[in-house]
C-alpha cells in the first residue's frame, strides 16, 4: 500500500470516528453559569442589626440531563463596614429554575459557613442557612444575563438568632 493511500485511509478513519465523539462532546462540557455582582445586606452582628455593602458571586452547574431545571450552586459573598467589620459567607445547595422567554426565575436553598471578623480580633463562624430566589433577564449580548436576587439568611450564635437579608444584582455568563 502506498503512503498516500495509507494517509487517506487514516484520515477517513479518524474523520468517521470523530463524528460520534463530537456528538458525545456536547455532554462532556459543563452547562451552567457564573455570576458576579454587588450586594447590599441587612445583617446582624450578634445583636445589632446593621447595613453592609459588598459583593456576591456564584457558580451554578446543571449536571442532571434528565432534570435540566435542577442545578447545584456554590455561592460566596463578602460584606464590609467602615468600622473594620468584615463578613464572608460560603454556601452551597440546589437551585430550581425555569426558562420563560428572556427571563429565568429561580429559587434556591443552601447551607454553609459564615465568617465574621472585626478589627479587635472578634471572630465567629456559625452555620448559615440561605433561602432565596431571583430573576435572570437575558441581555442583548450572547450568553449574558442581568440578575436580581434576594436572600434570607438565618444563623444562630451566642444564644441569639440572626435573621438577615441580602439583595444582589450583577452580570451572569451562561455556558
Secondary structure, 3 states (H helix, E strand, C coil): CCHHHHHHHHHHHHHHHHHHHHHHHHHHCCCEEEEEEEEEEEEEECCEEEEEEEEEEEEEECCCCCCCCEEEEEEEEEEECCCCCEEEEEEEEEEEECCECCEEEEEEEEEEEEEEECCCCCEECCEEEEEEEEEEEECCCCCEEEEEEEEEEEEEECCEEEEEEEEEEEEEEEC
